[in-house]
Amino acid sequence: MSSRNVIVLLSDEHNADVMGCAGHPMVRTPNLDALAKRGTRYTAAYTPSPICVPARASIATGRHVHEHRCWDNAIAYDGRSPSWGHRLQQANMRVESIGKLHYRKEEDLTGFDRQQLPVHIMDGIGQVFGSVRDPLPESIGKMPLFDKIGAGESSYNRFDRSVTELAVQWLHDREQVDDGRPWVLFVGLVAPHFPLIVPQAYLDLYPLDKIPMPRLSPKNGYVRHPWVERQVRYSDHDAAVGPDERKRLAIATYYALTTFMDEQIGKIVTALDASAFASNTTIVYSSDHGDNIGVRGTWNKCLMYRESTAVPMILCGPDVPADRVCGTPVSLVDLYPTITDEVGLSRHADDADLPGKSLVKVANEEMDADRLVLSEYHAIGSDSAGYMIADARYKYHEYVGYPPELFDLENDPGETVNLADEPQCKAVVECYAQELRGMLDPVATDAQAKRDQAALVASFGGREKALAMGTPGASPVPAT
């Protein structure tokens, strides 16, 4: 088995459609476009959960949320479940991280020889108030996520520049001590995650009069699913963003942050290309989840629609077909076998039953339109679990205690028409409901999540104390 180095470039909250190579008519992402041209871009890539901490635990372990039980942003990965990093360490291979991981805390043995500028959940406890879900508070009021939008420089902007500089330096330093063993470097950027603040030069690329208003607006007659409406009652981000001009500014800033992030990716890839590792390194670019960017009158993530659950996924390397667009459904749980396969490790007892498959293998095979991927949500703002399964044709959503949704991705890629109640789709709905039950028990999983969260809330002194604990916005980053 051949062995490669691997560099994982993970952004945060990048909507899969907001790239030039994905067909976006406005957003400038020349470096991601170039990476896609020299590798394979996956058009049906999904997150295991549309919120940071559970998704990142799935990246680490290669397992779905109901397996690792990191349900929300207060129950983070702590190293007790085996990670791909542990596998590399057992094989005496170098594995390091630079930037955001969003695990519990740096001291946990999560599978990295060294962490530089690590970002984990705040104070090792994260968003404790978000674990209060049974019953869910009617409302927590306005959150501070969108208090400031537009031109400026945030700690997140400075952090990403520092992460990029360290990654470039890491590649240079590694050349000086290269011993021929494969290595893996995980680089975690935070853009385009809120706060929606970006230096003026990037914002100037997106004039507000060119920014269209988000589609499927409730103000124009769109009726939100009741599970989504319950989230909006909990915290109405659309109201927090404000009037139309401020919505345009929020979208423009998100686009500008994406271009800013793309620039950082370009610097790291350029450094890799100039190094001795250029011909023997596999590059993975992705994000932990998407962003709604105002669609359906919603912002942030946390929903089962494509805006939240789809992620960008680009793979480039010696064994990867160039300039290929792959429609096989894939998931972030596929990163574990991708990494271990690329460095030359065979399957191990710890990962023999993983649900994922190497993205390199997927890229070199014919499209598998029937492959199913799973996403699930048990976190802040939801009074019951939400589940999504998708293949290349259909996307099915099931919500405990609420009606399901079914979308025909071939004819309705924007997920505008719910077909679940259509008589001609009854058999299709039943088929996907059974497929979901082959993966998990929706009701029992919802109950397990709530038991674990109730235990966490009790450990902090009960409901009222828990509601006052945890970061209300973005996790703080180290000073740079």
C-alpha positions in Angstrom: 0.0 0.0 0.0 1.4 3.4 -1.0 1.6 6.1 1.6 1.0 9.9 1.3 1.1 12.8 3.6 -2.2 14.5 4.2 -3.1 18.1 4.9 -6.7 18.8 6.0 -7.8 22.4 5.4 -11.1 22.9 7.3 -13.0 26.2 7.3 -16.0 26.9 9.5 -19.6 27.4 8.3 -18.9 27.6 4.6 -22.0 27.2 2.5 -21.2 24.6 -0.2 -22.7 26.7 -3.0 -20.6 29.8 -2.2 -17.7 29.1 -4.4 -16.9 30.0 -8.0 -16.3 26.3 -8.8 -19.7 25.5 -7.5 -21.3 27.9 -10.0 -21.8 30.9 -7.7 -22.2 34.0 -10.0 -20.6 36.5 -7.6 -18.3 35.0 -5.0 -14.5 35.1 -5.7 -12.7 31.9 -4.6 -9.8 31.6 -7.1 -7.7 29.3 -4.9 -10.5 26.8 -4.2 -11.4 26.9 -7.9 -7.9 26.1 -8.8 -7.8 23.3 -6.2 -11.0 21.8 -7.7 -9.5 22.0 -11.2 -6.5 19.9 -10.2 -8.5 17.5 -8.1 -12.1 16.2 -7.5 -15.0 18.2 -6.2 -17.9 16.4 -4.6 -21.2 18.0 -5.2 -23.2 16.0 -2.7 -21.1 16.3 0.4 -22.8 16.6 3.8 -22.0 17.1 7.5 -23.0 14.5 10.1 -24.6 17.4 12.1 -25.2 21.1 11.1 -23.5 22.5 14.2 -19.8 22.8 15.1 -19.0 20.5 18.0 -21.0 17.4 17.0 -19.7 17.7 13.4 -16.1 17.9 14.5 -16.5 14.9 16.9 -17.6 13.0 13.8 -14.6 14.2 11.8 -12.3 12.9 14.6 -14.0 9.6 15.2 -15.5 8.8 11.8 -18.7 8.0 13.5 -22.2 9.5 13.5 -23.5 11.7 16.3 -25.7 9.0 17.8 -22.6 6.8 18.1 -20.2 9.2 19.7 -22.9 11.1 21.7 -21.4 14.5 21.4 -24.9 15.9 20.9 -24.4 19.7 21.1 -21.9 22.5 21.7 -21.5 21.7 25.3 -20.7 18.0 24.9 -17.4 17.9 23.0 -14.9 15.3 21.9 -12.5 14.4 24.7 -10.5 11.6 23.2 -12.3 8.7 24.8 -13.5 7.4 21.4 -10.6 6.4 19.1 -9.7 9.0 16.4 -7.7 8.9 13.2 -5.1 10.8 15.1 -4.8 8.0 17.6 -4.2 5.6 14.8 -1.4 7.7 13.4 0.2 8.0 16.8 0.0 4.2 17.3 1.9 3.9 14.0 4.5 6.4 15.1 3.5 8.9 12.4 3.6 12.7 12.9 0.2 14.3 13.4 -0.3 17.9 14.4 -2.9 20.6 14.3 -2.9 24.4 13.8 -6.0 26.4 14.6 -9.6 25.5 15.5 -10.5 22.0 16.6 -13.5 22.7 18.9 -12.9 19.7 21.1 -13.3 19.8 24.9 -9.9 21.1 25.9 -6.2 21.0 24.8 -5.2 18.7 27.7 -7.4 15.8 26.4 -5.5 13.1 24.5 -7.4 13.5 21.2 -4.7 12.2 18.8 -2.4 15.2 18.1 1.4 15.3 18.9 1.1 19.1 19.1 -1.6 21.7 18.9 -0.7 25.2 17.8 -3.2 28.1 18.5 -5.9 25.5 19.4 -9.5 26.6 19.8 -11.8 24.5 21.9 -15.2 25.0 23.6 -15.0 28.0 26.0 -13.7 27.0 29.4 -14.1 23.4 28.5 -17.9 23.7 29.0 -19.1 25.4 25.8 -22.7 26.4 25.2 -24.3 24.9 28.4 -27.5 26.9 28.0 -28.1 25.2 24.7 -28.3 21.8 26.4 -31.6 22.9 28.1 -34.0 21.2 25.6 -36.5 19.2 27.7 -38.6 21.3 27.8 -37.1 23.8 25.4 -37.5 27.4 26.7 -40.1 29.3 24.6 -37.5 31.9 23.8 -34.0 33.0 24.8 -34.5 36.4 23.1 -32.0 38.1 20.8 -28.6 36.6 20.7 -25.5 38.8 20.0 -24.4 37.0 16.9 -25.2 39.8 14.6 -24.7 42.9 16.8 -22.0 44.1 14.5 -21.9 43.5 10.8 -19.6 44.9 8.1 -16.2 46.4 7.7 -13.5 46.1 10.4 -11.1 43.6 11.8 -12.1 41.0 14.3 -10.1 38.6 16.5 -11.2 35.9 14.0 -9.6 37.7 11.1 -6.3 38.1 13.0 -6.5 34.5 14.1 -6.9 33.1 10.6 -3.9 35.1 9.4 -1.8 33.7 12.2 -3.0 30.1 11.6 -2.0 30.5 7.9 1.4 31.9 8.8 2.0 29.0 11.2 0.9 26.4 8.6 3.3 27.9 6.0 6.1 27.9 8.6 5.2 24.3 9.6 5.7 23.1 6.1 9.1 24.8 5.8 10.2 23.5 9.2 9.0 20.0 8.4 11.2 19.9 5.3 14.3 20.5 7.5 13.6 17.4 9.6 11.8 15.1 7.2 12.4 11.5 8.0 10.4 10.0 5.2 7.5 8.9 7.4 4.0 10.1 6.4 2.5 13.0 8.3 -0.9 14.6 8.7 -1.4 18.3 9.4 -4.9 19.5 10.3 -5.4 23.3 9.7 -8.6 24.8 11.2 -9.6 28.3 10.0 -12.7 30.1 11.4 -13.9 32.1 8.4 -16.6 32.6 7.2 -18.1 31.8 10.6 -19.6 34.9 12.3 -18.9 37.5 13.6 -19.7 39.0 10.2 -16.8 41.4 10.2 -14.1 41.6 7.5 -11.5 44.1 6.4 -12.9 46.8 4.1 -10.9 45.7 1.0 -12.7 42.4 0.9 -16.1 43.9 1.5 -15.5 46.4 -1.4 -15.6 43.4 -3.8 -19.3 43.0 -3.1 -21.3 46.2 -3.6 -24.6 46.1 -1.7 -26.7 47.1 -4.7 -25.5 43.8 -6.4 -26.6 41.6 -3.5 -30.0 39.9 -4.1 -32.3 39.3 -1.2 -32.5 35.7 0.2 -35.0 33.4 -1.4 -37.9 31.7 0.2 -38.7 34.6 2.5 -41.7 34.2 4.9 -42.5 37.8 4.1 -43.2 36.8 0.6 -45.5 33.9 1.5 -43.0 31.0 2.2 -44.4 28.8 5.0 -41.7 27.4 7.3 -41.9 23.8 8.5 -43.2 23.8 12.2 -39.9 22.3 13.5 -38.0 25.2 11.9 -40.7 27.7 13.2 -40.1 26.4 16.7 -36.4 27.2 16.3 -37.3 30.7 15.2 -39.5 31.3 18.2 -36.5 30.2 20.4 -34.3 32.8 18.8 -35.2 34.8 15.7 -31.9 35.5 14.0 -33.7 37.2 11.0 -35.1 39.8 13.3 -31.7 40.2 14.9 -30.1 40.9 11.5 -32.7 43.5 10.8 -34.0 45.4 7.8 -33.3 44.5 4.1 -30.2 46.7 3.7 -28.6 45.1 6.8 -29.5 41.7 5.4 -27.6 42.6 2.2 -24.7 43.8 4.2 -24.7 40.5 6.2 -24.6 38.5 2.9 -21.9 40.7 1.4 -19.8 40.3 4.5 -20.3 36.6 4.4 -19.1 36.5 0.8 -16.2 38.7 1.7 -15.2 36.4 4.5 -15.3 33.5 2.1 -12.9 35.4 -0.2 -10.7 36.2 2.8 -10.7 32.5 3.8 -9.9 31.5 0.2 -6.9 33.8 0.3 -5.5 31.9 3.3 -6.1 28.6 1.6 -4.1 29.8 -1.3 -1.1 30.8 0.8 -1.0 27.4 2.4 -1.3 25.5 -0.9 1.3 27.7 -2.5 3.7 26.8 0.4 3.0 23.1 0.0 3.5 23.3 -3.8 6.9 25.0 -3.2 8.0 22.3 -0.7 9.5 18.9 -1.1 6.1 17.3 -0.2 4.3 18.7 -3.2 4.2 15.4 -5.2 3.3 13.1 -2.3 0.7 15.0 -0.3 -3.1 14.7 -0.5 -5.0 17.9 0.2 -8.5 17.8 1.6 -10.6 21.0 1.8 -14.0 21.1 3.5 -16.0 22.8 6.3 -17.8 21.5 9.4 -21.2 22.6 8.1 -22.9 25.3 6.0 -24.8 28.5 6.7 -28.3 29.5 5.8 -27.4 33.1 4.8 -31.0 34.3 5.1 -32.7 31.6 3.1 -36.2 30.8 4.6 -35.7 33.8 6.9 -33.0 31.9 8.8 -29.4 32.6 9.5 -26.5 30.6 11.1 -26.9 26.8 10.7 -28.9 24.2 12.7 -31.4 23.1 10.0 -31.6 20.0 7.8 -31.8 21.9 4.5 -28.9 22.0 2.1 -27.8 25.4 3.2 -26.9 24.0 6.6 -26.1 20.3 5.9 -24.2 20.5 2.6 -20.5 21.2 2.9 -17.8 22.0 0.3 -15.6 19.0 -0.4 -12.5 19.1 -2.6 -9.8 16.5 -2.8 -6.5 16.8 -4.6 -3.5 14.5 -4.7 -1.4 12.0 -6.6 -4.2 9.4 -6.7 -7.1 11.7 -7.2 -8.6 12.3 -10.7 -8.0 15.9 -11.9 -10.9 18.2 -12.9 -13.5 15.7 -11.9 -16.9 16.6 -10.5 -18.3 13.6 -8.4 -22.0 13.3 -7.6 -21.7 10.3 -5.3 -23.1 11.4 -1.9 -20.2 11.7 0.7 -19.9 12.8 4.3 -17.4 14.2 6.7 -17.3 10.7 8.3 -15.5 9.7 5.2 -12.4 11.8 6.2 -11.3 9.2 8.8 -10.8 6.3 6.2 -9.5 8.8 3.7 -6.7 9.9 6.0 -5.8 6.4 7.3 -5.8 4.9 3.8 -3.7 7.7 2.4 -0.9 7.4 5.0 -0.9 3.6 4.4 -2.7 2.2 7.5 -4.8 -0.9 7.1 -8.2 -1.2 8.9 -7.9 -1.8 12.6 -10.2 -3.3 15.2 -11.1 0.2 16.4 -12.3 1.3 13.0 -13.4 -1.9 11.2 -17.1 -1.0 11.6 -16.8 2.7 10.6 -19.6 3.9 8.1 -17.2 5.9 6.0 -15.2 5.2 2.8 -12.1 6.7 1.4 -12.8 9.7 -0.7 -10.0 8.7 -3.0 -11.7 5.4 -3.7 -15.0 7.3 -4.3 -13.3 9.6 -6.7 -11.9 6.7 -8.7 -15.1 4.8 -9.0 -18.3 5.3 -11.1 -20.9 7.5 -9.5 -22.9 5.7 -6.8 -26.3 7.5 -6.9 -27.7 5.2 -4.2 -25.2 5.8 -1.5 -26.9 7.2 1.6 -25.5 9.8 4.0 -26.9 10.7 7.4 -27.1 14.0 9.3 -28.7 14.6 12.7 -29.4 17.5 15.0 -30.0 17.4 18.8 -28.7 20.8 19.8 -29.6 24.4 20.7 -33.1 25.6 19.7 -34.6 22.2 18.9 -37.2 20.6 21.1 -36.8 17.3 19.3 -34.3 15.5 17.1 -34.1 16.2 13.4 -32.7 13.7 10.9 -31.7 13.8 7.3 -30.8 11.0 4.9 -29.9 11.7 1.3 -28.8 9.9 -1.8 -28.3 11.5 -5.2 -32.0 11.7 -6.0 -34.0 12.3 -2.8 -33.4 14.1 0.5 -35.6 13.0 3.4 -36.1 14.8 6.7 -37.7 13.3 9.8 -38.4 15.2 13.0 -39.6 13.5 16.2 -43.1 14.8 16.8 -43.4 16.7 13.6 -44.3 15.8 10.0 -41.5 14.7 7.6 -40.2 16.4 4.5 -39.1 14.9 1.2 -37.3 16.7 -1.6 -36.6 15.6 -5.2 -33.0 16.9 -5.6 -33.0 16.2 -9.3 -36.0 18.5 -10.1 -35.9 20.7 -7.0 -32.2 21.2 -5.9 -33.3 24.3 -3.8 -35.6 22.2 -1.7 -38.6 24.4 -2.2 -41.4 21.9 -2.5 -42.0 19.3 0.2 -43.4 16.1 -1.4 -43.9 14.1 1.8 -47.7 14.5 1.6 -48.1 13.8 -2.1 -49.9 10.5 -2.6 -47.5 9.4 -5.4 -44.6 9.8 -3.0 -46.0 7.7 -0.2 -43.9 4.7 -1.1 -40.8 6.8 -1.4 -41.3 8.3 2.1 -41.9 4.9 3.6 -38.7 3.6 1.9 -36.5 6.4 3.4 -38.2 6.2 6.8 -37.2 2.5 6.8 -33.6 3.3 5.6 -33.3 5.8 8.5 -34.5 3.1 11.0 -31.8 0.8 9.6 -29.3 3.4 10.9 -30.8 4.4 14.2 -34.1 4.5 16.2 -35.2 8.1 15.8 -37.3 8.2 19.0 -34.9 6.3 21.2 -31.9 8.4 20.0 -33.9 11.6 20.7 -34.5 10.3 24.2 -30.9 9.3 24.8 -29.7 12.8 23.7 -32.1 14.4 26.2 -31.0 12.1 29.0 -27.4 13.0 28.4 -28.2 16.7 28.2 -30.3 16.5 31.3 -27.4 14.9 33.2 -25.1 17.7 32.0 -27.6 20.4 33.1 -27.9 18.7 36.5 -24.1 18.7 36.9 -24.1 22.5 36.6 -26.7 22.9 39.3 -30.0 22.6 37.4 -32.0 24.3 34.7 -31.9 27.9 35.8 -28.1 27.9 36.5 -27.4 26.1 33.2 -29.5 28.7 31.2 -27.0 31.4 32.4 -23.9 29.5 31.5 -21.8 29.3 28.3 -20.8 31.5 25.5 -23.7 33.2 23.7 -21.8 33.6 20.5 -18.6 32.5 18.8 -16.0 30.7 20.7 -13.1 32.9 21.7 -9.8 32.5 19.9 -6.3 32.9 21.3 -4.8 36.4 21.1 -2.4 36.6 18.2 
